[in-house]
């Protein structure tokens, strides 16, 4: 018969936490489930509310289990946010701190940890994802159909769910997203009468901007029912139903030619196995010398493809909990695929710091309306989104995540037709 955990087991775990905190010497406090505070008397603190879940995490470390604890409030932050915690650091190096941890102390406590861990929930996390290809309708709807009202809590007034463009590090998200939409249109050199396709059109903001400001005829596709419904309504509200059509279907099923095509934050859902088919389909839809704007999150390249595809624990957690089936490319591969499919690459621009700013503003806006988020999606999912947005912002800030806008044309002989300089974009 398996022995039941006792208060003595929790005391053992508490002793381990005290020892580890003392060894690592973080510049924040740790509050135990008993209310005991270890470390500084004030400032940001990590609260550990679930000894069983913590013991399970100690025995079987994994970011998935840590995320589960966060979603269930087994781990929480007091008097601050993830950003406050990330900015604190430690009074000694991690390597030095790890050397101070006594392995014999940990080893003697393993039976207690094992008994405690049996109380922990076996499920790794609620919402493990659709488990399908990132380009599948189920996977797309898992992410975007959390509800339009949920996204309204933190997005700008146009509901643009992709990296904003800042002409200075201000806090006006509405302006930054409008500036982004206009930059896309300027890079594509949109002209009245042209046919413009937005692949993964979201809630229709880019289409409405392009048609109303640049006089093009717009077509958009999405795989999200919630996005399709709201985008269609917004187009009608703007009085542009005769100029914009939106379909709930894969873009590969479109049978038409376009002068200009944009893909903004959609490529992340495609998956490496589908990259050839993706770029082949884009080329088929674009007229000769037509322009294609490729806006996608990437990761830094590694020494070889095997290392790159393995990814970090944080990356695997994001593709499990938020973007089921999603895969991030690296810039070199994206450019190679464009050239392989007979595109000419004209311009590549790094927007990494712009996305760090965007995600930070999204996080802060969601946090300010957290009670409403809980009412709409439940507390576990609302907490997951806060963690996700903070983690993305920190990832872009530190360079673990990147994002590029790449402008290419359908390659052909002769001149490209583009201006001699970028003055029309930034002048």
C-alpha positions in Angstrom: 0.0 0.0 0.0 1.4 3.4 -1.0 2.0 5.6 2.1 0.0 8.8 2.2 1.7 12.2 2.3 1.9 13.8 5.7 2.5 17.3 7.1 6.0 16.1 7.6 6.4 15.7 3.8 5.3 19.2 3.3 7.8 20.4 5.9 10.5 18.5 4.0 9.5 20.3 0.8 9.5 23.6 2.6 13.0 22.9 3.8 14.2 22.2 0.3 12.6 25.4 -1.0 14.4 27.4 1.8 17.7 25.8 0.9 17.4 26.4 -2.8 16.3 30.0 -2.3 19.3 30.6 0.0 21.6 29.0 -2.5 20.4 30.8 -5.6 19.8 34.1 -3.7 17.2 35.6 -6.1 16.4 39.3 -5.6 12.8 38.4 -4.8 10.9 36.7 -2.0 9.3 33.3 -2.1 6.1 32.8 -0.1 5.2 29.2 0.9 1.7 27.7 1.1 2.0 28.1 4.8 2.4 31.9 4.5 6.1 31.8 5.4 8.0 34.4 3.4 11.6 33.6 2.4 13.8 36.5 1.3 13.2 40.3 1.1 10.4 41.7 3.3 8.9 43.7 0.5 8.8 43.9 -3.3 7.8 41.3 -5.9 7.4 37.7 -4.6 6.7 34.3 -6.0 3.9 32.5 -4.1 3.9 28.7 -4.0 0.3 27.6 -3.3 0.4 23.9 -4.3 3.0 21.7 -2.5 1.8 18.6 -4.3 2.1 20.2 -7.7 5.5 21.7 -6.8 6.8 18.2 -5.7 5.6 16.8 -9.0 7.5 19.6 -10.8 10.6 18.9 -8.8 10.6 15.2 -9.6 9.6 15.6 -13.3 10.8 19.1 -14.4 9.1 20.5 -17.5 7.7 23.8 -18.7 4.4 22.1 -19.3 4.0 21.3 -15.6 5.1 24.8 -14.7 2.5 26.2 -17.0 -0.1 24.0 -15.5 0.8 25.2 -12.0 0.6 28.8 -13.2 -2.8 28.3 -14.8 -4.2 26.7 -11.6 -2.6 29.3 -9.4 -0.3 26.8 -7.9 2.4 29.3 -8.7 1.6 33.0 -8.6 3.3 36.4 -8.4 2.5 39.0 -5.8 3.2 42.8 -5.9 4.4 42.7 -9.5 4.2 41.0 -12.9 6.3 38.6 -14.9 8.2 41.6 -16.2 9.1 42.7 -12.7 10.3 39.3 -11.9 12.3 39.0 -15.1 14.1 42.3 -14.4 15.3 41.3 -10.9 18.0 38.8 -11.6 20.0 37.3 -8.7 22.7 38.5 -6.3 24.9 35.7 -7.5 25.4 33.8 -10.7 23.2 30.8 -11.5 26.2 28.5 -11.8 27.5 29.6 -8.4 24.1 29.2 -6.9 23.7 25.6 -8.2 27.1 24.7 -6.7 25.7 25.7 -3.3 22.8 23.3 -3.5 23.6 20.2 -1.4 22.6 17.1 -3.4 22.4 14.9 -0.3 19.8 17.2 1.2 17.6 16.8 -2.0 18.2 13.0 -2.1 17.1 12.5 1.5 13.8 14.2 0.7 13.0 12.2 -2.4 10.6 9.8 -0.7 8.6 12.8 0.7 8.5 14.5 -2.7 7.3 11.2 -4.2 4.5 10.9 -1.7 3.4 14.5 -2.2 3.6 14.3 -6.0 1.0 11.5 -6.1 -1.6 14.1 -5.0 -0.8 16.2 -8.1 -3.2 16.1 -11.0 -1.9 13.9 -13.8 -3.2 16.1 -16.7 -0.3 18.2 -18.0 -2.7 21.1 -18.7 -6.2 22.0 -19.8 -6.2 23.0 -23.4 -3.4 20.9 -24.8 -4.5 22.0 -28.3 -6.0 20.6 -31.3 -3.0 18.4 -31.9 -3.3 18.8 -35.6 -1.2 20.5 -38.3 -0.9 24.2 -37.6 -2.6 24.9 -40.9 -5.7 22.9 -40.1 -9.0 24.6 -39.4 -9.2 23.0 -36.0 -5.9 24.4 -34.9 -6.7 27.9 -36.2 -10.0 27.9 -34.5 -8.6 26.7 -31.2 -6.4 29.8 -31.0 -8.6 32.5 -32.5 -12.0 31.4 -31.5 -11.4 32.1 -27.8 -14.0 34.8 -28.6 -13.9 38.2 -30.2 -14.9 39.9 -27.0 -11.8 38.4 -25.3 -9.5 39.9 -28.0 -11.2 43.3 -27.7 -9.9 43.5 -24.1 -6.3 44.0 -25.3 -6.2 44.7 -29.0 -6.4 48.1 -30.7 -9.7 49.6 -31.9 -9.2 47.9 -35.4 -8.6 44.4 -33.8 -5.2 43.9 -35.4 -3.6 40.8 -33.9 0.0 41.1 -35.3 3.1 43.2 -34.7 2.5 47.0 -34.6 4.9 49.5 -36.1 6.1 52.3 -33.8 7.6 55.6 -35.1 8.9 56.1 -31.5 8.5 53.9 -28.4 5.1 55.4 -27.4 2.1 53.7 -25.8 -0.5 54.6 -28.4 -1.4 51.1 -29.8 -4.1 52.4 -32.1 -1.7 54.7 -33.8 1.0 52.1 -34.0 -1.3 49.6 -35.6 -2.6 52.1 -38.1 1.0 53.0 -39.0 1.7 49.3 -39.5 -1.3 48.9 -41.9 -0.1 51.9 -43.9 3.5 50.7 -44.0 2.3 47.4 -45.5 0.3 49.2 -48.1 3.3 51.5 -49.0 5.7 48.6 -49.2 3.3 46.9 -51.6 3.0 50.1 -53.6 -0.8 49.7 -53.8 -2.5 51.6 -56.6 -6.1 52.2 -57.4 -7.7 49.5 -59.4 -5.3 46.7 -58.3 -6.5 43.4 -56.9 -5.1 42.8 -53.4 -5.2 39.5 -51.5 -4.8 39.3 -47.7 -4.0 35.7 -46.7 -5.3 35.1 -43.2 -7.2 38.4 -43.1 -8.1 38.3 -39.4 -10.8 40.8 -38.5 -10.4 42.6 -41.8 -8.4 45.7 -40.7 -5.8 45.6 -43.5 -8.4 45.0 -46.2 -10.5 47.9 -45.0 -7.4 50.2 -44.8 -6.1 49.2 -48.2 -9.4 49.6 -50.0 -10.5 52.8 -48.3 -7.0 54.6 -48.5 -5.5 53.1 -51.7 -8.5 52.4 -53.9 -7.7 48.7 -54.5 -10.2 45.8 -54.7 -9.7 43.5 -51.7 -10.1 39.8 -51.1 -9.4 38.0 -47.8 -9.5 34.5 -46.5 -9.5 33.1 -43.0 -10.0 29.7 -41.3 -11.5 31.2 -38.2 -15.3 31.4 -38.0 -15.2 34.1 -35.4 -12.9 36.2 -37.5 -14.9 35.7 -40.6 -18.2 36.7 -38.9 -16.8 39.9 -37.5 -14.7 40.8 -40.5 -17.7 40.5 -42.8 -19.7 42.7 -40.5 -17.0 45.3 -40.3 -16.7 45.5 -44.1 -20.4 46.0 -44.4 -20.3 48.7 -41.7 -17.6 50.5 -43.6 -19.8 50.4 -46.7 -17.2 48.4 -48.6 -19.0 45.2 -49.4 -18.8 46.0 -53.1 -15.0 46.4 -52.9 -14.1 43.6 -50.4 -14.9 39.9 -50.4 -14.0 37.6 -47.5 -14.2 33.8 -47.6 -13.9 31.1 -44.9 -11.6 28.7 -46.8 -8.0 27.8 -47.3 -6.2 30.3 -49.6 -5.0 27.4 -51.7 -8.6 27.0 -53.0 -8.7 30.5 -54.5 -8.9 30.5 -58.3 -7.9 34.0 -59.3 -4.9 36.3 -60.0 -3.8 39.2 -57.8 -1.5 42.2 -58.3 -0.4 42.3 -54.7 -0.6 39.7 -51.8 0.1 40.1 -48.1 0.5 37.4 -45.5 0.6 38.9 -42.1 1.2 36.6 -39.1 -0.3 33.6 -40.9 2.8 31.7 -42.0 3.5 30.6 -38.5 0.5 28.2 -38.8 1.7 26.6 -42.0 4.3 24.1 -40.8 7.6 23.0 -42.4 6.0 20.1 -44.2 3.7 22.5 -46.1 6.2 25.3 -47.0 6.8 24.1 -50.5 3.1 23.9 -51.2 2.5 27.3 -49.5 5.0 29.3 -51.6 3.9 27.4 -54.7 0.3 28.5 -54.1 1.3 32.1 -53.5 3.2 32.2 -56.7 0.3 30.7 -58.6 -2.0 33.5 -57.3 0.3 36.3 -58.1 0.7 38.0 -61.5 4.1 38.4 -63.2 6.2 40.9 -61.2 3.4 41.2 -58.7 4.5 42.0 -55.1 4.2 39.7 -52.1 4.8 40.9 -48.5 5.8 38.1 -46.1 5.4 39.1 -42.5 6.3 36.3 -40.1 7.7 35.5 -36.7 11.0 33.5 -36.8 13.6 32.0 -34.6 17.4 32.4 -34.9 19.0 29.8 -37.0 21.1 27.1 -35.3 24.3 25.3 -36.3 22.3 22.6 -38.1 18.7 21.8 -39.0 18.3 19.1 -36.4 19.2 21.5 -33.6 16.9 24.1 -35.0 13.9 21.8 -35.3 14.3 20.5 -31.7 13.6 24.0 -30.4 13.6 25.3 -26.8 11.3 24.2 -24.0 9.7 27.6 -24.1 9.1 27.3 -27.9 7.6 23.8 -27.5 5.3 25.1 -24.8 4.0 27.9 -26.9 3.3 25.5 -29.8 1.4 23.2 -27.5 -0.7 25.6 -25.4 -1.3 28.6 -27.7 -0.5 27.7 -31.3 -1.2 24.0 -31.5 0.8 22.6 -34.4 2.4 25.9 -35.2 6.1 26.1 -36.4 8.4 29.0 -36.6 10.9 29.3 -39.5 14.2 31.0 -39.6 14.9 33.9 -41.9 17.4 32.1 -44.1 15.0 29.3 -44.8 12.2 31.7 -45.6 14.4 33.6 -48.1 15.6 30.3 -49.6 12.0 29.1 -50.1 11.1 32.4 -51.8 14.0 32.1 -54.2 13.4 28.4 -54.7 9.8 29.3 -55.9 11.1 31.9 -58.2 10.5 35.1 -56.2 13.0 38.0 -56.2 13.6 39.3 -52.7 13.8 43.1 -52.6 13.7 44.1 -49.0 14.0 42.4 -45.5 13.3 44.5 -42.4 13.6 43.4 -38.8 10.7 44.3 -36.5 11.8 42.4 -33.4 11.7 45.4 -31.0 8.4 46.5 -32.4 6.9 43.1 -31.5 8.4 43.3 -28.0 6.6 46.6 -27.5 3.4 45.3 -29.0 3.2 42.3 -26.8 4.0 44.3 -23.7 1.2 46.7 -24.4 -1.2 43.8 -25.1 -0.1 42.2 -21.7 -0.7 45.4 -19.8 -4.1 46.1 -21.4 -5.2 42.5 -20.7 -4.0 42.8 -17.1 -5.9 46.0 -16.6 -9.1 44.2 -17.7 -8.3 40.8 -16.1 -11.6 40.4 -14.3 -13.4 40.7 -17.6 -11.0 38.2 -19.2 -11.8 35.7 -16.5 -15.5 36.2 -17.0 -15.1 35.5 -20.7 -12.6 32.7 -20.8 -12.2 31.4 -17.3 -9.3 32.1 -14.9 -6.9 29.4 -16.1 -7.1 30.5 -19.7 -6.9 34.2 -18.8 -3.8 33.5 -16.7 -2.3 31.5 -19.6 -2.8 34.4 -22.0 -1.1 36.8 -19.6 1.9 34.4 -19.3 2.0 34.0 -23.0 2.0 37.7 -23.9 4.6 38.4 -21.2 6.8 35.5 -22.4 6.5 36.6 -26.0 7.5 40.2 -25.2 10.5 39.0 -23.2 11.4 36.6 -26.0 11.5 39.4 -28.6 13.3 41.7 -26.2 16.0 39.1 -25.6 16.3 38.0 -29.2 15.0 34.4 -28.8 12.1 35.3 -31.1 12.4 37.5 -34.2 10.1 38.9 -36.8 10.8 40.1 -40.3 8.9 41.7 -43.1 10.2 40.5 -46.5 9.1 42.0 -49.7 9.4 39.9 -52.9 8.1 39.9 -56.4 7.2 37.1 -58.8 10.5 36.8 -60.7 10.5 37.7 -64.4 13.0 39.1 -66.9 13.6 42.8 -67.0 13.0 45.7 -64.5 11.2 45.1 -61.3 9.2 48.4 -61.5 10.1 49.3 -57.9 11.5 52.7 -56.9 15.3 53.2 -56.9 15.4 53.9 -53.2 13.3 53.4 -50.0 12.6 57.1 -49.7 8.9 56.6 -50.5 8.6 54.4 -47.5 10.5 56.4 -44.8 10.9 59.8 -46.3 
